[in-house]
Amino acid sequence: MSVPVSRRSVLRGAVLLGTAGALAPALPGGPAAVAAPPTTGSTPATAAALGRVDQPVIANCATWGARPPSSPVSVVPSRPNKIIVHHTAFPNSTDYSLAHAYANSREIQDLHMDGNGWLDSGQHFTNSRGGQLTEGRHGSLYALLHGQTMVQGAHCVGQNSQAIGIENDGIYVDVQPPQALWDSLVVFCAFTCQQYGIPASQIYGHKDFASTQCPGLLHDRLPELRSAVAARLG
């Protein structure tokens, strides 16, 4: 059940992601970090290459005002094999604006870096209650658009180098998410599956891999999510 407490104090060490795995060092001989592209929308060439599922608008780290990582992010030289859905466990805001989505991304990053001691946001992407998507860990959007590598995250122990983690803002233990958030999640998952060749069946919830309530009622709707994503993928 959601408790109305301050956002900075919610469960401090595990408010967003539960227990997260340790990060691996940057790959020897490989790129230490990946910079996000300067734009957030699809280019005509990109859209033509993607086929059925168009790229949703995803604000990169520079757009929402992210701090730089405290150390280089690690790049995994292979594709992820699954998507893991989370909720943030922050109180459910009624502000569905883009400005709030950006502020929420900054607050998540501050908590992860200053509270958890991580090098950057732990999740790869964030989905606001208004359905706005933002890049989480630096380089995640660049990797997604190119579809061959992934940035190592810190969102789920044992899965950080093989699963894309998406945070859905809010807590859904006893309430359903807003329709805008759900619709955005479907589109994001479909695009990510397309980019990385991930079957729709390989969409999971955090509680599938850890002892946690996350992602609440979104976990009960995973069959619906997989079906909706599969339909978009044809």
C-alpha positions as CSV (number, residue, x, y, z in Angstrom):
1,M,0.0,0.0,0.0
2,S,1.3,3.5,-0.9
3,V,2.4,5.7,2.0
4,P,2.5,9.5,1.5
5,V,6.0,10.2,2.4
6,S,8.6,12.5,0.9
7,R,10.1,11.4,-2.4
8,R,13.7,11.7,-1.2
9,S,13.1,9.5,1.8
10,V,11.1,6.7,0.3
11,L,12.9,3.4,1.1
12,R,16.2,5.2,0.4
13,G,18.5,2.4,-0.6
14,A,16.0,0.4,-2.7
15,V,13.1,2.8,-3.5
16,L,13.3,2.3,-7.2
17,L,14.8,-1.0,-8.0
18,G,15.1,-3.2,-5.0
19,T,18.4,-5.0,-4.6
20,A,20.6,-4.2,-7.5
21,G,23.7,-6.0,-8.7
22,A,27.2,-4.5,-8.6
23,L,28.4,-2.9,-11.8
24,A,31.2,-4.4,-13.8
25,P,34.1,-2.2,-14.8
26,A,34.3,-0.8,-18.3
27,L,35.2,-3.4,-20.9
28,P,38.9,-3.8,-21.5
29,G,39.7,-2.7,-25.0
30,G,36.2,-1.5,-25.6
31,P,34.4,1.8,-25.4
32,A,34.3,3.1,-21.8
33,A,31.1,5.2,-22.4
34,V,28.5,5.9,-25.0
35,A,27.1,9.4,-25.5
36,A,23.4,9.8,-26.2
37,P,22.4,11.2,-29.6
38,P,21.8,15.0,-29.7
39,T,18.1,14.6,-30.7
40,T,15.2,12.7,-29.2
41,G,12.9,12.0,-32.3
42,S,13.3,9.7,-35.2
43,T,15.1,10.8,-38.3
44,P,13.5,9.8,-41.7
45,A,16.4,7.3,-42.3
46,T,15.9,5.8,-38.8
47,A,12.2,5.5,-39.2
48,A,12.5,3.8,-42.6
49,A,15.0,1.3,-41.2
50,L,12.9,0.4,-38.2
51,G,9.9,-0.8,-40.1
52,R,6.6,-1.4,-38.3
53,V,7.2,0.2,-34.9
54,D,8.2,3.8,-35.1
55,Q,10.7,5.2,-32.5
56,P,8.8,6.9,-29.7
57,V,10.0,10.2,-28.5
58,I,12.6,9.5,-25.8
59,A,14.3,12.5,-24.1
60,N,18.0,11.9,-23.8
61,C,20.0,12.7,-20.6
62,A,21.0,16.1,-21.9
63,T,17.4,17.1,-22.6
64,W,16.2,16.5,-19.0
65,G,19.3,17.9,-17.4
66,A,21.1,14.8,-16.2
67,R,24.4,15.1,-14.2
68,P,27.3,13.4,-15.8
69,P,28.1,9.9,-14.5
70,S,30.6,9.8,-11.7
71,S,32.7,7.2,-13.6
72,P,32.5,5.7,-17.1
73,V,29.5,3.5,-17.8
74,S,30.2,0.0,-19.0
75,V,29.1,-1.1,-22.4
76,V,28.1,-4.8,-23.0
77,P,29.1,-5.8,-26.5
78,S,26.0,-7.9,-27.1
79,R,22.2,-7.5,-27.3
80,P,20.0,-7.8,-24.2
81,N,17.7,-10.8,-24.1
82,K,14.8,-9.5,-22.1
83,I,13.0,-6.4,-20.7
84,I,12.3,-6.0,-17.0
85,V,9.5,-3.8,-15.9
86,H,9.7,-1.8,-12.6
87,H,7.8,0.8,-10.7
88,T,9.6,3.6,-8.8
89,A,7.6,3.3,-5.5
90,F,7.4,7.1,-5.4
91,P,4.0,8.5,-4.4
92,N,1.6,8.7,-7.4
93,S,1.8,12.3,-8.6
94,T,-1.2,13.9,-10.4
95,D,1.2,16.2,-12.3
96,Y,1.4,14.5,-15.8
97,S,3.5,17.3,-17.4
98,L,6.7,16.9,-19.3
99,A,8.4,19.2,-16.8
100,H,7.5,16.9,-14.0
101,A,8.8,13.9,-16.0
102,Y,12.1,15.6,-16.4
103,A,12.2,16.7,-12.7
104,N,11.4,13.1,-11.7
105,S,14.3,11.8,-13.8
106,R,16.6,14.2,-12.0
107,E,15.4,13.1,-8.6
108,I,15.8,9.4,-9.5
109,Q,19.4,10.1,-10.6
110,D,20.2,12.1,-7.5
111,L,18.8,9.3,-5.3
112,H,20.8,6.7,-7.1
113,M,24.1,8.6,-7.2
114,D,23.9,10.4,-3.8
115,G,21.9,7.9,-1.8
116,N,22.9,4.5,-3.3
117,G,26.4,5.5,-4.4
118,W,25.9,4.4,-8.0
119,L,27.7,6.0,-10.9
120,D,24.4,7.1,-12.6
121,S,20.7,6.2,-12.7
122,G,20.3,2.5,-12.4
123,Q,17.6,2.0,-14.9
124,H,18.0,2.3,-18.7
125,F,14.8,4.2,-19.3
126,T,11.9,5.9,-17.3
127,N,8.2,6.2,-18.1
128,S,6.3,9.0,-16.5
129,R,2.7,8.9,-15.3
130,G,1.9,11.2,-18.2
131,G,3.5,8.7,-20.7
132,Q,6.7,10.6,-21.3
133,L,9.8,8.5,-21.9
134,T,13.3,9.6,-20.8
135,E,16.7,8.0,-21.0
136,G,18.0,6.8,-17.6
137,R,21.6,5.7,-17.6
138,H,23.8,7.6,-20.0
139,G,24.3,5.9,-23.4
140,S,21.2,3.7,-23.1
141,L,19.4,5.6,-25.9
142,Y,22.4,5.5,-28.2
143,A,22.7,1.7,-27.7
144,L,19.0,1.2,-28.2
145,L,18.9,3.1,-31.5
146,H,21.8,1.2,-32.9
147,G,20.5,-2.2,-31.6
148,Q,23.8,-4.1,-31.2
149,T,25.0,-3.3,-27.7
150,M,23.6,-2.3,-24.3
151,V,24.8,-0.2,-21.4
152,Q,25.1,-2.2,-18.2
153,G,22.5,-1.0,-15.7
154,A,21.9,-1.4,-11.9
155,H,18.2,-2.3,-11.8
156,C,18.0,-6.0,-11.0
157,V,20.6,-8.3,-9.5
158,G,21.9,-10.9,-11.9
159,Q,20.2,-9.2,-14.9
160,N,22.1,-5.9,-15.3
161,S,24.1,-7.0,-18.3
162,Q,21.4,-8.8,-20.1
163,A,18.1,-7.0,-19.5
164,I,16.8,-3.5,-20.3
165,G,15.2,-2.0,-17.2
166,I,12.4,0.5,-17.5
167,E,11.1,2.3,-14.5
168,N,7.4,3.4,-14.4
169,D,6.9,6.3,-12.1
170,G,4.6,5.6,-9.2
171,I,3.6,2.7,-7.0
172,Y,1.1,0.2,-8.2
173,V,0.6,-2.2,-5.3
174,D,-3.1,-1.4,-5.0
175,V,-3.9,0.9,-7.9
176,Q,-3.6,0.6,-11.7
177,P,-1.3,3.0,-13.6
178,P,-2.7,5.8,-15.7
179,Q,-3.7,4.8,-19.2
180,A,-1.0,7.2,-20.7
181,L,1.7,5.3,-18.8
182,W,0.4,2.0,-19.9
183,D,0.1,3.0,-23.6
184,S,3.6,4.4,-23.5
185,L,5.0,1.2,-21.9
186,V,3.5,-0.9,-24.7
187,V,5.0,1.3,-27.4
188,F,8.4,1.4,-25.6
189,C,8.5,-2.4,-25.2
190,A,7.5,-3.0,-28.8
191,F,10.2,-0.6,-30.1
192,T,12.8,-2.1,-27.8
193,C,11.9,-5.7,-28.8
194,Q,12.1,-4.7,-32.4
195,Q,15.5,-3.0,-32.0
196,Y,17.1,-5.8,-30.1
197,G,15.3,-8.8,-31.6
198,I,13.7,-9.6,-28.2
199,P,10.6,-11.8,-28.3
200,A,7.5,-10.3,-26.7
201,S,7.4,-13.3,-24.4
202,Q,10.7,-12.1,-22.8
203,I,9.1,-9.2,-20.9
204,Y,9.3,-9.7,-17.2
205,G,8.7,-7.9,-13.9
206,H,11.3,-7.2,-11.2
207,K,9.7,-9.7,-8.8
208,D,10.4,-12.5,-11.3
209,F,14.1,-12.2,-10.2
210,A,14.0,-10.7,-6.7
211,S,12.0,-10.7,-3.5
212,T,10.1,-7.5,-4.0
213,Q,6.6,-6.2,-4.7
214,C,7.8,-4.3,-7.7
215,P,6.2,-3.7,-10.2
216,G,2.9,-4.2,-8.3
217,L,-0.2,-4.7,-10.4
218,L,1.8,-4.2,-13.5
219,H,3.2,-7.7,-12.9
220,D,-0.3,-9.1,-13.0
221,R,-0.7,-7.4,-16.4
222,L,2.4,-8.8,-18.0
223,P,0.4,-11.3,-20.1
224,E,-1.6,-8.4,-21.4
225,L,1.6,-6.4,-22.0
226,R,3.2,-9.3,-23.9
227,S,0.1,-9.7,-26.1
228,A,-0.1,-6.0,-26.9
229,V,3.6,-5.9,-27.8
230,A,3.3,-9.0,-29.9
231,A,0.4,-7.5,-31.8
232,R,2.4,-4.4,-32.6
233,L,5.3,-6.5,-33.8
234,G,3.0,-8.4,-36.1
